[in-house]
């Protein structure tokens, strides 16, 4: 009788044979493999044997399909054990020994599975599950054992800075953080009180025993790798540069993964701030993006004492850095268009960082438990940040611009609370300037992109654009509640000036023409009932006209309202003849919407 390993190998070979598809033996093989995987409590040992088996020359005996299937069984087994209690000492000993032997041979001295990244990822996940099942009682030296791989003794003959081991360590930290602290992952799982309690215990144990060592190891590798990377760039060693960029990138991402749940005194130090700020200027986009993510994690980290959050923000002093990088990216965009994708992606990341910093400052400004002097300091820091946020809001790329909308919403909400508390004194020069600048930007954001062609848009694209306009209009409506004259005046001035220019013979881009018509359409909906209904929305008619006389009154004898003036300018400009279908479509939609004007 063949061994379990041989049976699994035969079944995989049959299942992979396309010539056998549709035959009974093919179905039997698939059913057998499904049974083997579902019974991981019995099949994990044969799976482990298949995964780690080597030839006499040290190469892996079986192909990636067999070994990936084996890893899936191991992961299933360990996942089940995590929900049903600890491993037996015998099972744990076998897994610990085989996993560590594999790590040394494949990562310390081997090629880390070469191009088979999916096996690397699956193994790091399986080892993470083993860590979760054993760290509390059976493998308290887990990280110490991993650290030995990172810094092997000189007599071992292994590299002192091994990219394979470094990347594996970073991946392991990422997996561990995801398992015990990622709220999105937790919400996606079926709730388990036992698992929730275990994750909390593991976080506490790591914080108590190993967090400082993990942080030290991560940062040491990143710093050393960055130094070697800079040297490799100077020597134009492209392959080495690529390898080291991956190490630094993964290291910063690993750092970002544990920032939310370990002591902030470990992650926010003069050395880490200097390192992160230097990485914001690294030539590699991936490293800059990872660094932005790390800084977002630091800024948004939950702290029990609000004053501590303010201190962190003050220590970071991000606003001058953001100001400099925003200006640099604008300059790069104009002088080096070949890097436009990298620039726009980085600007979006900077905008998201600006948004998070601003949200935290708004929260501090609204914190009633914060001493008044610290509330004032938070407000001053927010005022310094706002011009940068507005520049990102005005960005031509929607993803960058909309990254600022949560901050914009929170600032307006805070104004609303101030208005309710002090309706006559809440408005300051700084607030009004912010409203003016924001409104000007938002009106411009209502415009189509100059390179867009609505005729080529599918339903999904059109829906996205229409929803974008709705979101902008909601924000404009919020500004209207603070200063109605500012909003109506800005919109009417923009529309009337554009229509007047067109009537006078000026050449308008189609997107500017369409925006002018859209603003006329939009004007009548701002403020709702305040602008009146029917014909009285367009002319200043006496309020006491008898109902029976309203149909015979000549409303053209009355002066026009601002909305009436806009409709008159729209018709007089003859912009309906503009040679672009989007302009004509918006014109006739506006005319139909305000048909009472023609009565």
C-alpha positions in Angstrom: 0.0 0.0 0.0 1.4 3.4 -0.9 2.2 6.0 1.8 0.0 9.1 2.4 2.7 11.2 0.7 2.6 9.0 -2.4 -1.2 9.1 -2.5 -1.2 12.9 -2.4 1.4 13.1 -5.1 -0.5 10.7 -7.4 -3.8 12.6 -6.8 -2.1 16.0 -7.6 -0.6 14.6 -10.8 -4.0 13.3 -11.9 -5.8 16.5 -11.0 -3.2 18.5 -13.0 -3.5 16.3 -16.1 -5.9 18.2 -18.5 -6.2 15.1 -20.7 -8.1 13.4 -17.9 -10.6 16.1 -17.3 -14.2 14.7 -17.5 -13.1 11.2 -16.6 -14.0 9.6 -13.3 -10.4 9.2 -12.2 -10.0 13.0 -12.5 -13.0 13.6 -10.3 -11.9 11.0 -7.8 -8.5 12.7 -7.5 -10.0 16.1 -6.8 -12.4 14.7 -4.3 -9.5 12.9 -2.6 -7.5 16.1 -2.3 -10.5 18.0 -0.9 -10.8 15.3 1.7 -7.1 15.4 2.5 -7.3 19.1 3.0 -10.5 19.1 5.1 -8.9 16.5 7.4 -5.8 18.5 8.1 -5.6 17.1 11.6 -4.5 13.8 10.1 -2.8 15.0 6.9 -0.5 17.7 8.2 2.4 15.4 8.9 2.5 14.0 5.3 2.0 17.6 4.1 5.0 18.8 6.1 7.1 16.0 4.7 6.2 17.0 1.1 6.9 20.6 1.8 10.4 20.3 3.3 11.7 17.3 1.3 15.0 17.8 -0.5 17.1 16.0 -3.1 20.7 14.9 -2.3 22.0 18.2 -3.7 19.7 20.2 -1.4 17.2 21.4 -3.9 13.5 20.9 -3.2 12.3 17.5 -4.3 8.7 18.4 -5.3 7.3 21.2 -7.5 5.6 24.3 -6.4 2.1 22.9 -7.0 2.7 20.0 -4.5 4.4 22.2 -2.0 1.8 25.0 -2.1 -0.9 22.3 -1.5 1.1 21.0 1.4 1.4 24.6 2.8 -2.3 25.1 2.6 -2.9 21.9 4.7 -0.4 23.1 7.3 -2.0 26.6 7.4 -5.5 25.0 7.8 -4.2 22.7 10.6 -2.6 25.6 12.5 -5.6 27.8 12.0 -7.9 25.2 13.5 -5.5 24.6 16.4 -5.6 28.4 17.1 -9.3 28.1 17.7 -9.2 24.8 19.6 -6.4 25.2 22.0 -2.6 24.7 22.1 -0.7 22.1 20.1 0.5 18.9 21.7 4.2 19.1 22.7 5.1 16.5 20.1 3.3 18.3 17.3 4.8 21.6 18.3 8.3 20.2 18.5 8.0 18.7 15.0 6.7 21.9 13.5 9.2 24.1 15.2 12.2 22.0 14.2 11.1 21.5 10.6 10.1 25.2 10.1 13.4 26.5 11.5 15.5 24.0 9.6 13.7 25.1 6.4 14.2 28.8 7.2 18.0 28.3 7.7 18.4 26.2 4.5 16.1 28.2 2.2 16.6 31.8 3.5 19.9 31.9 5.2 21.9 29.8 2.7 19.4 29.4 -0.2 17.5 31.5 -2.7 14.3 32.0 -0.6 12.2 30.0 -3.1 13.4 32.1 -6.1 10.6 33.4 -8.1 7.9 31.5 -6.2 6.7 34.4 -4.1 3.4 32.7 -3.4 5.2 30.0 -1.5 7.2 32.7 0.5 3.9 34.4 1.4 2.1 31.2 2.3 5.0 30.0 4.5 5.2 33.3 6.4 1.5 33.0 7.0 1.9 29.4 8.3 4.7 30.4 10.6 2.6 33.3 11.9 -0.1 30.8 12.8 2.4 28.6 14.5 3.6 31.7 16.4 0.0 32.5 17.5 -0.5 29.0 18.7 2.7 28.6 20.7 4.1 32.0 21.7 2.3 32.2 25.1 3.5 29.0 26.5 5.5 26.8 24.1 7.7 29.1 22.1 8.4 32.2 24.2 11.8 32.6 22.5 10.2 32.8 19.1 11.6 36.3 18.2 15.0 35.5 19.8 15.3 32.5 17.5 14.3 34.7 14.4 16.9 37.3 15.5 19.6 34.7 15.3 18.9 34.3 11.6 19.1 38.1 11.1 22.5 38.3 12.6 24.2 34.9 12.2 27.6 34.4 13.9 30.7 35.1 11.6 31.7 31.4 11.6 28.4 30.5 10.0 29.6 31.8 6.6 26.2 33.5 6.1 25.7 37.1 4.9 25.6 39.7 7.7 22.9 41.7 5.8 20.9 39.0 4.1 18.0 40.4 1.9 16.2 37.1 1.9 16.1 36.8 5.7 15.4 40.5 6.1 12.4 40.5 3.8 11.1 37.3 5.4 11.4 38.9 8.9 9.5 42.0 7.7 6.8 39.8 6.1 6.5 37.9 9.3 6.0 41.1 11.3 3.4 42.3 8.8 1.5 39.0 9.1 1.7 39.1 12.9 0.4 42.6 13.1 -2.4 41.8 10.7 -3.5 38.8 12.8 -3.5 40.4 16.2 -4.2 44.1 15.5 -5.7 44.7 12.1 -9.3 45.8 12.8 -10.4 45.3 9.1 -9.2 41.7 9.2 -10.9 41.1 12.5 -14.2 42.6 11.3 -14.1 40.3 8.2 -13.8 37.2 10.4 -16.6 35.5 12.3 -16.4 36.9 15.8 -14.7 34.7 18.4 -14.4 35.8 22.0 -11.6 33.4 22.6 -9.7 34.6 19.6 -10.2 38.2 20.6 -8.9 37.5 24.1 -5.9 35.5 22.7 -5.0 38.4 20.4 -5.1 40.8 23.3 -2.8 38.5 25.4 -0.3 38.2 22.6 -0.2 41.9 22.0 0.4 42.4 25.7 3.2 39.8 25.8 4.9 41.2 22.7 4.7 44.7 24.2 6.1 43.5 27.4 8.9 41.2 26.1 9.8 41.7 22.5 8.5 45.0 21.1 11.6 46.9 21.8 13.8 44.2 20.2 11.5 43.9 17.2 11.6 47.7 16.7 15.4 47.8 17.1 15.9 45.0 14.6 13.5 46.5 12.0 15.1 50.0 12.2 18.7 48.6 12.2 18.1 46.7 9.0 16.3 49.6 7.3 19.2 52.0 8.3 21.9 49.6 7.2 20.1 48.7 4.0 19.6 52.4 3.2 23.3 53.1 3.5 24.2 50.2 1.3 21.4 51.2 -1.1 22.8 54.7 -1.5 26.2 53.3 -2.2 24.8 50.9 -4.8 23.0 53.8 -6.5 26.3 55.7 -6.6 27.9 52.7 -8.3 24.9 52.2 -10.6 24.6 48.6 -9.5 21.0 48.2 -10.8 20.3 44.7 -9.6 21.6 45.4 -6.1 19.6 48.6 -6.0 16.4 46.8 -6.8 17.0 44.2 -4.1 17.8 46.8 -1.5 14.9 49.0 -2.4 12.6 46.1 -1.7 14.3 45.5 1.7 13.9 49.2 2.8 10.3 49.3 1.4 9.3 46.1 3.3 11.1 47.3 6.4 9.2 50.6 6.5 5.9 48.8 5.9 6.7 46.4 8.8 7.4 49.4 11.0 4.1 51.0 9.9 2.2 47.8 10.8 3.1 47.8 14.5 3.1 51.6 15.1 -0.7 51.5 16.0 -0.3 48.9 18.8 3.1 49.2 20.5 4.4 51.9 22.8 4.8 55.2 20.9 7.9 56.0 22.8 9.6 53.2 20.8 8.4 54.5 17.4 8.7 58.3 17.9 12.2 59.1 18.7 14.7 61.7 17.3 16.3 58.9 15.3 13.1 57.5 13.8 11.9 60.9 12.9 15.2 61.7 11.2 15.1 58.4 9.4 11.5 58.7 8.2 11.9 62.3 7.0 15.0 61.3 5.0 13.0 58.4 3.4 10.3 60.9 2.3 12.9 62.2 -0.2 14.1 58.7 -1.4 14.2 58.3 -5.2 12.1 55.1 -4.9 8.4 55.8 -4.9 7.5 52.6 -3.0 9.8 53.7 -0.1 8.2 57.2 0.0 4.7 55.7 0.0 5.6 53.3 2.8 7.0 56.2 4.8 3.8 58.2 4.3 1.9 55.2 5.6 4.2 55.0 8.7 3.7 58.7 9.5 -0.1 58.4 9.1 0.0 55.6 11.6 2.0 57.6 14.1 -0.2 60.7 13.7 -3.5 58.8 14.0 -2.4 56.4 16.8 -4.9 56.4 19.6 -3.6 57.8 22.8 -5.5 57.9 26.1 -4.4 61.5 26.9 -5.2 64.2 24.4 -2.2 66.2 25.5 0.1 63.4 24.5 -1.3 63.5 21.0 -0.6 67.2 20.8 3.0 66.6 22.0 3.5 63.9 19.3 2.3 66.3 16.6 4.5 69.0 17.9 7.6 66.7 18.0 6.9 65.5 14.5 6.5 69.1 13.2 5.2 67.7 9.9 3.7 70.9 8.4 7.0 72.4 7.2 8.0 69.1 5.7 4.6 68.8 3.9 4.9 72.3 2.7 8.3 71.6 1.2 7.3 68.3 -0.4 4.1 69.8 -1.9 6.1 72.6 -3.5 8.8 70.1 -4.8 6.2 67.8 -6.4 4.6 70.8 -8.2 8.0 71.8 -9.5 8.8 68.2 -10.6 5.4 67.9 -12.3 6.1 70.9 -14.5 9.8 70.2 -15.3 9.9 66.4 -15.5 6.6 65.2 -17.0 8.1 61.8 -17.6 7.7 61.2 -13.9 4.1 62.3 -13.7 2.7 59.0 -12.5 5.1 58.8 -9.6 4.5 62.5 -8.8 0.7 62.2 -8.7 0.9 59.0 -6.7 3.2 60.6 -4.1 1.0 63.7 -4.0 -2.0 61.6 -3.2 -0.1 60.0 -0.3 1.0 63.4 1.0 -2.6 64.6 0.7 -3.8 61.7 2.8 -1.1 62.4 5.4 -2.2 66.0 5.5 -5.8 65.0 5.9 -5.0 62.7 8.8 -2.9 65.4 10.5 -5.6 67.9 10.0 -8.3 65.6 11.4 -6.3 65.0 14.6 -5.8 68.8 15.0 -9.6 69.4 14.6 -10.3 66.7 17.1 -7.9 68.4 19.6 -9.5 71.8 18.9 -12.9 70.3 19.8 -11.7 68.4 22.9 -13.4 69.9 25.9 -11.0 68.1 28.3 -7.9 69.8 26.8 -6.5 72.8 28.6 -7.4 76.1 26.8 -3.8 76.9 26.0 -3.4 73.5 24.3 -6.6 74.0 22.4 -5.2 77.3 21.2 -2.0 75.7 20.2 -3.9 73.0 18.2 -5.9 75.8 16.5 -2.7 77.6 15.5 -1.2 74.4 14.1 -4.4 73.8 12.1 -4.2 77.3 10.7 -0.6 76.6 9.6 -1.7 73.4 7.9 -4.8 74.7 6.1 -3.0 76.4 3.2 -1.3 73.1 2.3 -4.5 71.2 2.6 -6.2 73.7 0.2 -3.4 73.3 -2.3 -4.0 69.5 -2.3 -7.8 70.2 -2.5 -7.2 72.2 -5.7 -5.1 69.5 -7.3 -6.2 68.6 -10.8 -6.1 64.9 -9.9 -9.4 63.8 -8.2 -7.8 61.2 -6.0 -5.5 63.7 -4.5 -8.2 66.4 -4.2 -10.7 64.1 -2.6 -8.2 62.8 0.0 -8.7 66.2 1.7 -12.5 66.0 1.8 -12.8 64.3 5.3 -10.7 67.1 6.8 -12.8 69.7 4.9 -16.0 68.2 6.3 -14.7 68.1 9.9 -13.6 71.7 9.7 -17.0 72.8 8.5 -18.7 70.6 11.2 -16.6 72.4 13.8 -17.7 75.7 12.4 -21.3 74.6 12.7 -20.8 73.8 16.4 -19.1 77.2 17.0 -22.0 78.9 15.3 -24.5 77.2 17.5 -22.6 78.1 20.6 -21.8 81.7 19.6 -23.9 82.7 16.5 -22.8 86.3 16.5 -19.1 86.0 17.3 -18.0 82.7 15.9 -17.0 84.0 12.5 -13.4 85.3 12.4 -11.2 86.7 9.5 -9.4 83.3 9.3 -12.6 81.3 9.0 -14.0 83.6 6.4 -10.8 83.5 4.4 -10.9 79.7 4.6 -14.5 79.6 3.3 -13.7 82.0 0.4 -10.6 80.0 -0.7 -12.4 76.6 -0.3 -15.5 77.8 -2.2 -13.3 79.1 -5.1 -11.6 75.8 -5.3 -14.8 73.7 -5.1 -16.5 75.7 -7.9 -13.5 75.1 -10.1 -13.6 71.4 -9.2 -17.1 71.1 -10.6 -15.5 71.5 -14.1 -14.9 68.6 -16.4 -11.2 67.7 -17.0 -10.0 69.3 -20.1 -8.9 65.9 -21.5 -12.2 64.2 -20.7 -14.6 63.1 -23.4 -18.0 62.5 -22.0 -19.1 60.8 -25.2 -16.6 58.0 -24.4 -17.7 57.6 -20.8 -19.6 54.5 -19.9 -22.4 54.5 -17.3 -20.0 53.8 -14.5 -17.7 56.7 -15.5 -20.7 59.1 -15.8 -22.0 58.0 -12.4 -18.6 58.6 -10.8 -18.5 62.2 -12.2 -22.1 62.9 -11.2 -21.5 61.6 -7.7 -18.4 63.8 -7.5 -20.4 66.8 -8.4 -23.0 65.9 -5.8 -20.4 65.6 -3.1 -18.9 68.9 -4.0 -22.4 70.5 -4.0 -23.0 69.1 -0.5 -19.9 70.8 0.7 -20.9 74.1 -1.0 -24.3 73.8 0.7 -22.5 73.5 4.0 -20.6 76.7 3.3 -23.9 78.3 2.3 -25.2 77.8 5.9 -22.4 80.1 7.1 -22.4 82.7 4.4 -25.2 82.5 1.8 -24.2 85.7 0.1 -20.7 84.5 -0.4 -21.9 81.3 -2.1 -24.6 82.9 -4.3 -22.3 85.8 -5.2 -19.4 83.5 -6.1 -21.5 81.2 -8.3 -23.4 84.0 -10.1 -20.2 86.0 -10.7 -18.4 83.0 -12.1 -21.3 82.1 -14.4 -22.1 85.7 -15.5 -18.5 86.5 -16.3 -18.1 83.4 -18.4 -21.4 83.9 -20.3 -20.6 87.6 -20.8 -17.2 86.7 -22.2 -18.8 84.1 -24.6 -21.4 86.6 -25.7 -18.6 89.1 -26.5 -16.9 86.6 -28.7 -14.2 85.2 -26.4 -13.0 81.7 -27.1 -14.0 79.4 -24.3 -13.0 75.8 -23.7 -15.9 73.4 -23.8 -15.4 72.5 -20.1 -15.5 76.2 -19.1 -18.7 76.7 -21.2 -20.4 73.7 -19.7 -19.4 74.8 -16.1 -21.0 78.2 -16.7 -24.3 76.6 -17.7 -24.1 74.1 -14.9 -23.6 76.9 -12.4 -26.9 78.5 -13.6 -28.6 75.1 -13.1 -27.0 74.7 -9.7 -27.8 78.2 -8.5 -31.5 77.6 -8.3 -31.0 74.6 -6.0 -28.8 76.2 -3.4 -30.7 77.3 -0.4 -33.8 75.4 -1.3 -37.0 77.3 -0.7 -35.2 80.6 0.1 -35.2 81.6 -3.6 -38.9 81.2 -4.0 -40.9 79.1 -6.3 -42.3 79.4 -9.8 -42.0 82.7 -11.6 -41.2 84.6 -8.3 -37.8 82.8 -8.4 -36.9 85.0 -11.4 -38.5 88.4 -10.7 -39.2 90.6 -7.7 -43.0 90.4 -7.9 -45.3 91.8 -5.2 -46.1 89.1 -2.6 -49.8 89.9 -2.5 -50.9 89.2 -6.1 -54.3 87.5 -5.9 -54.3 83.9 -7.0 -56.8 84.4 -9.7 -54.8 87.3 -11.2 -51.4 85.5 -11.3 -52.0 84.0 -14.8 -52.7 87.4 -16.4 -49.9 89.4 -14.7 -47.1 90.5 -17.0 -44.1 89.4 -14.8 -41.7 90.9 -17.4 -42.5 94.4 -15.9 -40.9 93.4 -12.6 -37.1 93.6 -12.0 -35.2 90.3 -12.2 -33.8 88.4 -9.2 -30.2 87.3 -9.4 -31.4 83.9 -10.6 -33.5 85.7 -13.3 -30.5 87.7 -14.3 -28.5 84.5 -14.7 -31.2 82.9 -16.8 -31.4 86.0 -19.0 -27.6 86.0 -19.4 -27.7 82.3 -20.3 -30.3 82.8 -23.1 -28.7 86.0 -24.3 -25.3 84.5 -24.6 -26.6 81.9 -27.2 -24.3 79.4 -25.6 -26.8 76.7 -26.6 -25.1 76.9 -30.0 -21.7 76.0 -28.5 -20.2 73.2 -30.7 -20.0 70.5 -28.0 -22.8 68.1 -27.1 -22.2 68.4 -23.3 -22.8 72.1 -23.4 -26.0 71.8 -25.3 -27.2 69.0 -23.1 -26.6 71.0 -20.0 -28.3 74.0 -21.5 -31.5 72.2 -22.3 -31.5 70.5 -19.0 -31.3 73.9 -17.3 -34.0 75.4 -19.6 -36.3 72.5 -18.8 -35.5 72.7 -15.0 -36.4 76.4 -15.0 -39.3 76.5 -17.5 -41.1 79.0 -15.4 -38.6 81.7 -16.5 -40.1 81.6 -20.0 -43.6 82.2 -18.7 
